């Protein structure tokens, strides 16, 4: 492993605080990335205890209509590719509030969720999606297999990047997966992170930054083969990867082969690529700080829109603080009433805007920018502006 680049240290990205502990110390951790010279895999050098990151969690998929629609489409695509039938078992690792598993239930599947967040696992079970509160492991895989059988489909969405010991988890997947089953997972795609300067997808929950090429050998070690991959738009640019037991004799698709060629052409595995990436991040930060300064100097009042995990990295890296944003609007009741990690900007519902109007919104949830702008068209029509920091800085206003 060799150092590739570093970002500003931050607290854990979802470590939102209640008002009564704002004066306490909130520890920050390094965001240093290292590149493997042997296989080209990129990962964080510092690992934060997963118990502290995931046991009490505030992100839920179901509060985003876009993700509900995304998971419905995703479930249908995997169901068809796997050749699944009514009554087949689907297991979702890191199942969150069960949004994806509900889509599989609608297709006729038996489902089981696995998630370490106590509050969310309980809520999912109460909503009709049986969910075990645990980190997925060999013991969990064997207990599910013995209790309800092998899984036709196993999914793990925006989860494989979170796992320090991915070998043990994939060994457990192999143990639970049926001989003709499919393991499908989505992760932020390194090719998109680099080409679009999506550095804010880097935070302590995300230990790994995945490209396809290093994964081929990785899965082969577990008797599994990567046979298909496709790019998807979620989180600004993700990859959906399909894996099956080697004995299933599935052959690599053309889509997979074309993506491998694209990774090589982009020089994803060269240290010089990451030196250039660091320079792009620095320039983006200069542009953003200049824009915020101009807005403040003009007497405009600023707030944030959306409090995703990526906002923690972006605000710390760009040096945005409480003085720059009066509050951050977020639709999730799990976050409302809390304060942003390390910066302590209050998280409020959209109803707060009417009594505390602002002139500009920085769209921290930039991957939902178009939806946010459309839902707040009256704000723009009456002189408000949306400042969208990534993938490229742009301002949406009635006269621009």
N, C-alpha and C positions, 0 to 999 in steps of 0.2 A: 504494500500500500504506500502511496506517495501523496502528500498534500496537494489538493487541486485548487481550492479557494476557500475563503471564509466570509461569513456574514456577521452582522452585529449580534452579540449575545442577547438572548431573550429569556424570559420565563417560559414555561410550557405554554403552548399556544392557546390552550383552552382553560388556562388557570384563571378564570374570571373570579373576582373577589366580591364578597359582601361588604357593605359599608362599614360594619363594625371592625373589620380587620385591615382597613386600608392603611393604617399607620404601621402595620407590622412589616417585617422584612419579607420580600418576595424574591426568592433566589433566581438568578439568571444563569443560564448554561451556555457553553460555546456552541456555535453553529459552524463547525469546521468539517469540510468534506474531503474525503480521500478517495483516490482512484486506484483500483487494483491493476497493477502492471501486467498480471498474468491473464485475466479474463475481461478486463474493462469495466467491471462493476463499480458504481459510484455509491458511497455511503457516508453517513455521519461518523465522525471519530468518537463522539461522546454519546453514551447511552444513558438516558434518564430512566429511573425505575418505572417499569410499566404499571405497577400497582398505583403509583401516584398519578399517572397519566389517565388511566382508563376506569378505575374503580368507581369514581363519581364523575359522570360525563355529562356535557351539556349540549352536544350536537345530536340532532335527530333528523333523519331524512324526510319524514312525513310532513314537516312544516314547509317544504318547498314543492309547489305544484310541478315544477320542472322535473324534479327528481322522481316524483311519483309516476309521471308519464314516462320518464327514462327507464325506470325499473320495470314498468309494465311491458314496454317494448323489448327490453333486455331479456326478461323471463321468457317471452314468446320465442325469441330467436334461439336461446339456449335449449329450450324445450324441443324445438323442431330439430336442431342439429344433433341433439343427443338421441333422438328417436324415442322420447319418453312417452309413457302411457299413463292414464288415470290410475292412481294408486301407487305410483312410483315415489320413492323417498327423495326429497330434496333437503340438503343440509346447508345452512348458510353460516359461515364463520364470520364473526363480527356483525351479527345480524341487526344490531341497533334496534329500532322500534318495530322491525318486522315488515317494513314497507315492501321489500322485494319478495319476501315469503308470502305475503298476502296475494301478490300477483301469481305466484305458483299455486297457491290454494285455489284460486279462480280457475286454473287449468286442470284441477283435479288431483294435485299432488298431496301426499302426506308430507309434512314439513317439521323440521326441528331447527331452532335457532340456537346459536352459541354466542354469548356476549358477556364480557366481564363487568359491564356497568350495572350495578345493582338496581338503580332506580329505573333505568330504561328496560332492562330484562324483565322486571316485574310488570311494568306497564305494558310491554308487548304480550306477555302471557295473559294478562287480564283482558287484552284486546283480542284474544283468540289465536295468538301465534305462540305455540309452546316453545319456551326459550329457557335454556339452562344458563345460569349465571356462572360463567367460568371462562378461563382462557382455554382455547382448543389445544388438546394434547393427545398423546397416544392413549392414555387412560380414558379420556372422554370418547375418542373414536371407538375403542373397543366396547365401551359400555353402550353406545348407541347401536353398534352392530349387533351386540348380543340381545339388546332390548327390542329393536324394531327393524333390524336387517341392514343390508348394504345399501348405499346411496347410489341412485342412478345419476344424480347431479349433485356436485358440491360447488358452492360459490364462495368467493371471498372478495368483496368489493372495497377498494381503497383500504385494504387490510394488510396485504403482503408487504407493503412498504413499512408497516408498523412493527414488524417482528424482528427481534434481534437474532434468535436462533430459528431461522426459517427452515433449516434442515429437519429439525424435530417435528415441526408442523406439517411439512410435506410428507414425511414418513407416516404421520398419522392419517393424512389425506389418502395416501396409497393403501393404507390398511382398511379404510372405511369404504373406498370407492369400489363399486361393482366392476366386474371384468369388462363390461361393455359400457361403463359409465364415463362421464365427462366432468373434469374439474375446470371451471371457468372463473376467471378473475379479472378485475379491472384495476389499473393503477395509473397514476399520472405518468405520462410518457416522457422519458428523458429527451427524446428528439424534439418534442414541443417545448419543454422547459427551456432548452437552449435556444431554439430558433425564435421563440416569442419572448424571451427574457422573463419567464415566469418564476423568478427566484423566490417569490413569496409562497410558493408551494413547498418550500424547504422549511421545516420546523421539526421540533423534537419528537413528535409522534411519527414522523416520516424518517425512518432510519436509512431506507434504501431508495435509490432513484433508478428505476428500472428501464433497461433496454432489453430487446428480445435476445440478442446474440449471447450474452452471458448466461441466459436462462436455459439454453438448449442443453448444455453440459450439466447444469445444475439438476434439471429434472431427470436426465438420463441416469444419474446416480441413484435415483429412487425408482427405477423401472418404469418411468413415465416418459412420454414423448410430446413435445409441443407440435401440434399439427395445423393450427390455424391462428391467425391474429388479425385484428382489424382496428383501425383508429376510430375513436369516438370523441365527441365534442366536449364531454363533461369535464369540469374543472379546467377549462381552457385548452385541454388537449390530453387525452388519455389513450391507453391501449387496452384492448380486450383480448385476452389470451386464452386459448383452449388447449387443454392437456388431456391425454388419455393413457391408459396402460399400454405398454409397448405391445403386449399380445393382442390388442385390439386391431393392430395392423392398419391404423389410419395413416394415410399418406399426407405429407406436407402440401398445403394449398399454394396456389400461385400468389395469393395475397401475402402469405407468410414470407415467401421467397423474395418478393419485391421489397418488403419492409427491411429485410436483412441487407439487401443491396443499398437501400437508402441510408441505413445506419452507418455502413462503411463509408459511403460517400460524404456523410456529414462529419466524419472524423470524430465520432463520439468517444473514441477510446484513446485520443491523443491529449496529453496534458496541456498542449498549447491551446486547444479549444476552450479550456476552462480559464485560461489566462485572458482570452478575448472576452469571455462571458463576464468575468469580473469587471472589465472595463465598461461593458454595456450597462451593467447594473449601476456603476458609479455615474454614468451620464444620465441615466433615467432618474436617479435621485436628485441630481442637480436641477433637472428640468422641473421635477415635482416641487422641490423646495422654492424655486423661483416663482412658480405659479401660485403657491400658497401665500408667499410673501406679498406678491402683487395684490392678491385678493384682500389680505388683511390691511395692507397699506391704503386700499381704496375704501376701507371701512365696512367691508362685507363680512357678515357673520357666517361661520362655516360649521358644518356638522358632517359626520360620517354616515354612510348608508350601508348596512350590512356589517355583521361582526363575525365573519368566518375565521377559522384558525389562521388562514393566510394573512389576515389583517395584522396580527401580532408581529409577524416577520416584516411586513411592509412598513408599518409605523416605526418600528425600532430601527430598521435599516435606513429609512429616509429621515429619521430624526423628527418625526411628527409627534407632538405632545398634547397635553391637556389644553395648552394655550391656543392650539391650532384648531381644535374641534370642541364645540360646546357639549356635544353628546353624539352617540351613535345609535341610529335606528336599526332594530332587528325584529323580525316577526316571531322569533322563537320565544315562547314563554319561559323556556329553561334558562335563557340568558337575561331577559328583562329584569331590571332591578339590580343587576350586578355591575361590576366595573372592569374595564379592559385590562388584560394582564400587563403589569409593570408600568402602565401609563395612567390608569385610573380614570378613564373617560366613562361616564355613566352610559349604560345600555338601556334604551327606552323603546316603548312601542310606537308605532306610527301615529297614534293619537296624540302623542306629545308635541308633534310639529305645530298643530294649530295654536297652542298656547305659548310655544317657544319657537317662533318662526326664524328661519335662516335664509341667507341669500344664495349660498352654495352648498352642495352636497358632494363630498368625496366618496365615490362609489368603491368602497373597500371590497364588496362582493362583486368585483368587476365582471366575473363570468356570467352574472345575471343582469348586467347593465341594461340591456335592451328591454327586458321585462320590467325592471325598476323604473326606467324612464317612461315607458308606456303607461304604467300604473300611476305615474305622477306627472302626466302631461300638463295639467293645470299649473303646476309649480313652474315649469319652463315658460308657459304662455304668459305668466305674470311677472317675468323678469328673473326667475331663478335659474341657476346653472348647475349642471352635473359635471364634475371633474372626474374623468375615468383614467386611472393611473397606468393601467396595463391592458393588453400587451403593448400598446403605444399610448402615450399621453394624448388625450383629446378632451375638448370641452364641448358640451351640448348646451346651447342656449337658443333663444328664439331668434336672435339676430346673428348667429354664427353657423 
